[in-house]
Amino acid sequence: MERPHVAIFPFSAAMGHFLPLAEFVKRLCNFHGFSITLIITKWMWTSQQPAVLERLASSALDIRFAEIPHITLDEDERDMKFGARISKFMLKAMPHIEDVLQSLRSSSPISAFIIDPFCTELLAVTAKLKIPTYLFVPASAALVCFMLNLPKFVSEMKVSFKDVDFEVEVPGFPPIPPRDLPSSLQDRSDSEFEWFVNHASRFKEALGILINTFAEFEEEAIKALSTPATPAIYPIGPLLLTESDTPDQSSCLNWLDEQPPSSVLFVSFGSFGVISREQITDLAIGLEASGHRFLWVVRGYKSGDSSTLETDISELLPEGFENRTRDRGLVLLNWAPQVPVLSHPSTGGFLSHCGWNSTLESACNGVPMITWPLGAEQGMNKAILVKQIQVAVDLKMDDKRFVKREEVERAVRELMEGEEGRKAMKKMKELKGKAKIAMMEGGSTIKATAEASADLSASTLNVN
C-alpha cells in the first residue's frame, strides 16, 4: 500500500516556527507511515537550519527535499519591515512552489499540503490545484482564537489597539490589555498591521489547523475553537526538541550539578531576544539584590551598534557584578542548552520572554516562570500563564516597557520563596504530569495526532 504523501512549505524566517514543524514531520513518518516532501528555500535561513535539515535527511525516514530557486529581493524591498519583506518574498516564490507541487503530483499523489500561518498566500495556489491545505501554528490555541476573531475586531474598531483604554475580550482567553496583543497590531496605520490582518482573514480557508499545544494546557481556548464555523482543530503538541537534538557542549550543566535542588533561576530571552544596556544593568542589580542563585544568558549589542552583538560579557554587565555574585551566579554569553537546563533538578524557576516554545519547555519540565514578554504574541502567552493557569509571576513594566531593578528583585523573591511562587510551582508540577499523560498511549495529543494523520491522508484518491 502506498504511503500517504504530504508536502510542506516551512517558514524559513523563524526557527521558532521551523523546529516544532520538524518534530511533527518526524512523528508523521515514525508513527503514521507518511512520506514527506519539504519544499525549502534558503532565503532568510539562520545558521541552525542546515543542521536541522541534515538531521532529518540522515534519519532514515521517508523525507525528501525540493528546493525552489533562490529568491532575490530588490534593494528597496530588503529595507522593508519584516511583514512586507515576507509578502514580497511569497509573491515571487508562489510560481515556483506551484511548479514543485505540480511536479510532485505527477510522480506521487499529494494527499495534503501544510503551510505556516504567515504563508497563507499559498491557499490561492492550492485552491487552484485542489490540494487540501492545513495550517501549522507553532503557537498557542489562544492565538488561533484571536486570529479567527481579528477581522471582526478590525471591522468594528476604527482606532488602533494602542489607543484603546479597555481590555480586549477573546473567546477562550482572559481579558487582555491591548498593549499585550501582538506587536504588529498596535498601530493600524503600520504596514505590519495590514499584513497580520490579511493572514488572519484567511485562516478559515484552511481545511484544518494543527496547533503546537495540548488539550490539558489550553482547555478553554480549544473548547472555544470547537465550533462548526471553525476549521478542524488538532492540538498535536507539545512538539519539543529532545535532549539528543540539542547536544550540550556547555559547562553550565556541571555548574548546575553543584547547586541545591530547585534553587536556580534560569534567565533567558530566547535565541533572538535582546534588551538594552540600561535594562541589562537593572536586571543584573535586581538579580544580585534578590540573593538567589541564577544562570543568566545575556545578549546585548555593542555600544552604538544595534546590528552587532557584543562578544565580551564584561562589556555588558555592571562593573564587579560577576565577582560579587560568583558564589551563586553564572553568566553565559548568547546561548545555553535550554532543554537540559530546564530539565535539570537544580532549576527552580525560569525568567522568560514567554516565547511559545520556551513556554512549552518550561511547562513540560514543571518549572514555574517569571514573565518578561518582548514582542510578537508573547504578551498573550503571559496572560495564559499568569491569569489563566496561574503558573507564573507577572513582572510589571512601566509605560516605556522598562523593568526597574526593584521589580526584578521582587519578582525573583516571589517566585523562588513567596506564596505565589509556591502555588505556581505546584500548578506547574501538575501541568508537567498532564503533559506526560497527553503524550502516552490514549492521551489527548496521541489521539489528536492520529486524527490529524487520518485526515491528512484521507484525500489522496479524491484530489489527484
C-alpha positions in Angstrom: 0.0 0.0 0.0 1.3 3.4 -1.0 2.3 5.7 1.8 0.2 8.9 2.2 2.3 11.8 0.8 2.2 15.2 2.4 4.0 18.3 1.0 5.1 21.0 3.5 6.4 24.5 2.9 8.1 25.5 6.2 8.5 29.2 7.3 12.2 29.7 6.9 12.5 33.1 8.6 12.0 31.9 12.2 13.5 28.9 13.9 10.6 29.0 16.5 8.3 28.0 13.6 10.8 25.6 11.9 11.8 23.4 14.8 8.4 22.3 16.1 7.4 21.6 12.5 10.4 19.3 12.1 9.3 17.4 15.2 5.8 17.0 13.7 7.3 15.7 10.5 9.2 13.0 12.4 6.1 11.9 14.2 4.1 11.6 11.0 6.9 9.4 9.5 7.7 7.4 12.6 4.3 6.6 13.9 1.9 7.1 11.0 3.8 5.9 7.9 3.9 9.1 5.9 6.1 10.1 3.1 7.0 13.8 3.4 8.3 16.3 0.9 9.7 19.5 2.4 9.7 22.4 -0.1 12.6 24.5 1.1 14.1 27.9 0.4 17.4 29.2 1.7 16.0 32.8 1.9 16.4 34.2 5.4 17.9 31.0 6.7 19.5 31.0 10.2 22.7 29.2 10.9 20.7 26.4 12.7 18.5 25.4 9.8 21.1 23.3 7.8 21.8 21.2 10.9 18.1 20.6 11.4 17.6 19.5 7.8 20.7 17.4 7.9 19.3 15.5 10.9 16.0 14.9 9.1 17.9 13.8 5.9 20.0 11.3 7.9 17.1 10.0 10.0 16.3 7.1 7.6 12.7 8.4 7.5 10.8 8.9 4.2 11.6 12.6 3.9 12.6 14.2 0.7 13.5 17.8 -0.2 12.6 20.0 -3.1 14.4 23.3 -3.2 12.9 26.2 -5.1 15.1 28.6 -7.0 16.8 31.3 -4.9 14.6 34.4 -4.5 16.2 37.8 -4.6 14.6 40.9 -3.3 15.3 44.3 -4.8 17.3 46.8 -2.7 14.2 48.8 -1.6 12.4 45.6 -0.7 15.2 44.4 1.5 14.8 47.6 3.6 11.1 47.0 4.2 9.7 45.9 7.5 9.6 42.1 8.3 6.0 41.5 7.2 6.3 43.4 3.9 9.5 41.6 3.1 7.8 38.2 3.7 4.9 39.3 1.4 7.3 40.3 -1.4 9.2 37.0 -1.0 5.9 35.0 -1.1 4.7 36.8 -4.2 8.0 35.9 -6.0 8.1 32.3 -4.6 4.5 31.3 -5.3 5.0 30.3 -9.0 8.0 28.2 -8.1 6.1 26.4 -5.3 3.2 25.8 -7.7 5.6 24.2 -10.2 7.0 22.0 -7.4 3.5 20.9 -6.4 2.6 20.1 -10.0 5.8 18.1 -10.4 5.3 16.2 -7.2 1.7 15.3 -8.2 2.9 13.8 -11.5 5.0 11.3 -9.6 3.2 10.7 -6.3 -0.3 11.8 -5.3 -0.3 14.6 -2.7 -2.9 14.0 0.0 -2.4 17.3 1.7 -0.2 20.4 1.9 0.9 22.1 5.2 1.8 25.7 5.4 2.7 28.3 8.1 0.2 31.0 9.1 2.5 33.6 7.5 2.3 31.9 4.2 -1.4 31.9 3.6 -1.0 33.4 0.1 -0.4 29.8 -0.9 -4.0 29.0 -0.2 -4.8 30.5 -3.6 -2.4 28.2 -5.3 -3.7 25.0 -3.6 -7.3 26.0 -4.2 -6.4 26.2 -7.9 -4.7 22.8 -7.7 -7.4 21.3 -5.5 -4.9 20.2 -2.8 -6.3 20.1 0.7 -4.3 22.6 2.8 -3.7 22.8 6.5 -2.1 25.5 8.7 0.6 24.5 11.1 0.6 27.0 14.0 3.7 26.9 16.2 1.9 29.0 18.9 -1.0 28.8 21.3 -4.6 27.8 20.7 -5.4 31.2 22.3 -3.6 32.9 19.5 -5.6 30.9 16.9 -8.8 32.1 18.7 -7.6 35.6 18.4 -6.6 35.4 14.8 -10.0 33.9 13.8 -11.7 36.8 15.6 -9.3 39.5 14.5 -11.1 40.5 11.2 -14.3 41.2 13.3 -12.4 43.3 15.8 -10.8 45.3 13.0 -14.2 45.9 11.2 -15.8 47.1 14.5 -12.9 49.2 15.8 -11.8 52.3 13.9 -8.9 53.1 16.2 -5.5 51.4 16.9 -5.2 48.9 19.7 -2.5 51.1 21.2 -5.2 53.9 21.7 -7.8 51.6 23.3 -8.3 52.0 27.0 -10.3 48.8 27.7 -9.3 45.2 27.8 -9.9 43.1 24.7 -12.1 40.0 25.1 -11.5 36.9 23.0 -13.4 33.6 23.4 -11.4 31.1 25.3 -9.0 33.7 26.6 -8.9 36.0 29.7 -9.5 39.7 29.0 -6.2 41.2 27.9 -4.8 44.8 27.8 -4.3 46.0 24.2 -0.6 46.6 24.9 -0.2 42.8 25.4 -1.6 42.0 21.9 0.9 41.1 19.1 3.3 44.0 18.5 2.4 44.0 14.8 -1.1 45.0 15.6 -0.6 48.0 17.9 -0.8 50.7 15.2 -3.4 50.2 12.4 -1.5 52.7 10.2 1.5 50.5 10.2 2.1 48.2 7.2 2.6 45.3 9.6 -1.0 45.7 10.8 -2.4 45.0 7.4 0.0 42.1 6.8 -1.1 40.5 10.0 -4.8 41.0 9.5 -4.7 39.7 5.9 -3.2 36.4 7.1 -5.8 36.2 9.9 -8.6 36.7 7.5 -7.5 33.6 5.5 -7.4 31.2 8.5 -10.9 29.9 7.8 -9.9 28.9 4.3 -7.7 26.1 5.6 -9.2 22.6 5.9 -7.7 22.2 9.4 -5.3 23.9 11.9 -2.5 21.9 13.5 -1.5 23.6 16.8 1.6 23.1 18.9 -0.3 22.8 22.2 -2.1 20.1 24.2 -5.6 19.9 25.4 -4.9 20.0 29.1 -2.8 23.1 28.7 -5.4 25.2 26.9 -8.8 23.7 27.7 -10.8 26.9 27.4 -9.2 28.0 24.1 -9.6 24.6 22.5 -13.2 24.4 23.6 -13.8 27.9 22.1 -12.3 26.6 18.8 -14.5 23.5 18.7 -17.4 25.0 16.6 -18.8 24.2 13.2 -17.7 27.7 11.9 -14.0 26.9 12.7 -11.7 24.6 10.6 -10.9 21.3 12.2 -8.5 21.8 15.2 -5.7 19.4 16.1 -3.8 20.1 19.4 -0.8 18.0 18.5 1.8 19.4 20.9 3.9 19.6 22.8 6.4 19.5 19.9 9.7 19.9 21.6 13.3 19.2 20.8 14.6 16.2 22.6 17.9 16.4 24.5 19.5 14.2 21.8 18.7 17.0 19.4 20.4 19.6 21.5 23.9 18.3 22.1 25.5 20.0 25.1 28.9 21.5 24.9 28.3 23.8 27.9 29.9 23.6 31.3 26.8 25.2 32.8 25.3 21.7 33.5 28.3 20.9 35.6 27.7 24.1 37.5 24.1 23.2 38.0 25.1 19.8 39.3 26.7 21.6 42.2 23.6 23.6 43.2 20.8 22.6 45.6 17.6 21.2 44.1 15.2 23.8 42.7 17.4 26.6 43.7 18.5 28.2 40.5 16.6 30.8 38.4 17.3 30.4 34.7 17.2 33.7 32.9 16.9 33.7 29.1 15.1 35.8 26.5 15.3 33.2 23.7 17.6 32.9 20.6 16.9 36.4 19.4 15.8 38.4 22.5 17.9 41.4 23.2 17.4 44.1 25.8 19.1 47.5 26.2 22.3 48.1 28.1 20.3 50.1 30.7 17.9 47.2 31.1 20.7 44.7 31.5 22.1 46.9 34.3 18.8 46.9 36.2 18.2 43.2 35.6 21.7 42.5 37.0 21.3 44.6 40.1 17.8 43.1 40.7 19.2 39.6 40.4 22.0 40.4 42.8 19.7 42.1 45.3 17.4 39.0 45.3 20.0 36.9 46.9 19.0 33.9 44.8 21.1 31.6 42.6 20.8 32.3 38.8 22.0 31.1 35.4 21.7 34.0 33.0 22.1 34.0 29.3 22.9 37.6 28.5 22.7 39.2 25.0 23.3 42.8 24.0 24.6 45.0 21.2 27.9 46.6 21.0 27.9 50.2 22.1 26.4 52.4 19.4 25.8 49.4 17.1 22.3 47.9 17.0 23.3 45.3 14.5 26.3 43.6 16.1 26.1 41.6 19.3 28.7 42.1 22.0 31.2 39.3 22.4 32.5 40.4 25.8 30.4 39.7 28.8 32.3 42.2 30.9 31.2 45.0 28.5 27.6 44.2 29.1 27.4 43.8 32.9 27.8 46.3 35.7 31.4 46.6 37.0 32.2 44.0 39.6 28.9 42.1 39.1 30.4 38.8 38.2 32.8 38.9 41.2 30.1 39.9 43.6 27.8 37.0 42.5 30.4 34.4 41.7 29.4 32.1 44.6 25.7 31.9 43.4 25.5 33.0 39.8 26.7 32.1 36.3 26.5 34.3 33.3 26.7 32.9 29.8 27.0 34.9 26.5 24.3 34.4 23.9 23.4 30.7 24.4 22.7 27.9 26.8 21.3 24.4 26.2 17.8 25.3 27.3 16.2 21.9 27.3 18.8 20.3 29.5 18.9 23.4 31.8 15.1 23.3 32.3 15.0 19.6 32.9 17.9 19.8 35.5 16.8 19.2 39.1 18.6 22.3 40.3 16.5 24.6 38.1 13.6 26.0 40.2 12.4 28.9 38.0 12.6 30.5 34.6 12.6 34.2 33.8 11.5 34.2 30.2 10.4 36.3 27.2 7.4 33.9 27.0 8.1 32.6 23.5 5.8 29.7 22.9 8.5 27.1 22.6 10.1 28.2 25.8 6.7 28.3 27.5 6.0 24.7 26.5 9.5 23.6 27.5 9.0 25.1 30.9 5.6 23.5 31.3 6.8 20.1 30.3 9.6 20.3 32.8 7.4 21.6 35.6 9.4 24.9 36.0 7.3 28.0 37.1 8.0 31.2 35.4 8.5 35.0 35.6 7.1 36.7 32.6 9.0 39.3 30.6 7.5 39.5 27.1 9.5 41.4 24.5 7.2 41.4 21.5 5.2 39.3 18.9 2.4 37.4 20.7 4.4 37.0 23.9 2.1 39.3 25.9 -0.7 36.9 25.1 1.3 34.0 26.3 1.9 35.9 29.5 -1.8 36.2 30.1 -2.3 32.5 29.7 0.5 31.8 32.2 -0.4 34.4 34.8 -4.2 34.8 34.5 -5.5 31.6 33.1 -3.4 28.7 34.5 -1.5 30.7 37.2 1.9 29.1 36.8 3.9 32.3 36.6 4.7 35.6 38.4 3.9 38.7 36.5 6.9 41.1 36.2 5.5 44.7 35.9 6.8 47.2 33.4 6.5 50.9 33.3 4.8 52.8 30.4 8.0 52.5 28.3 8.2 48.7 29.0 11.2 49.2 31.2 11.6 46.9 34.3 13.1 48.5 37.3 15.7 46.7 39.5 13.4 46.8 42.5 10.7 45.0 40.4 13.2 42.3 39.3 14.2 41.7 42.9 10.5 41.5 44.0 9.5 39.1 41.2 12.5 36.8 41.8 11.9 36.6 45.5 8.2 36.0 45.0 8.8 33.1 42.6 11.6 31.5 44.5 10.4 31.9 48.1 7.0 33.5 48.1 3.5 32.1 48.4 2.6 33.0 44.8 5.7 31.1 43.7 4.8 28.1 45.7 1.4 28.0 44.2 2.9 28.4 40.7 5.3 25.6 41.4 2.5 23.2 42.5 0.4 24.0 39.4 3.3 23.7 37.1 4.2 20.3 38.5 0.6 19.2 37.9 0.9 20.5 34.3 4.1 18.6 33.8 2.2 15.4 34.7 -0.7 16.2 32.4 1.8 16.8 29.5 3.3 13.4 30.2 -0.1 11.7 30.1 -1.1 13.6 26.9 1.9 12.0 25.2 1.2 8.5 26.4 -0.9 5.9 24.5 -4.5 7.0 24.7 -3.5 10.6 25.7 -5.0 13.7 24.2 -2.0 14.5 22.0 -1.7 11.0 20.7 -5.4 11.0 19.8 -5.2 14.4 18.1 -2.2 13.4 16.1 -3.9 10.2 15.0 -7.0 12.2 13.9 -4.8 14.7 12.1 -2.9 11.8 10.3 -6.2 10.2 9.2 -7.5 13.5 7.8 -4.2 14.4 6.1 -4.1 11.0 4.3 -7.9 10.8 3.6 -8.0 12.8 0.4 -5.4 11.1 -1.8 -7.8 9.4 -4.1 -10.2 12.4 -4.3 -7.9 15.3 -5.2 -5.2 14.0 -7.6 
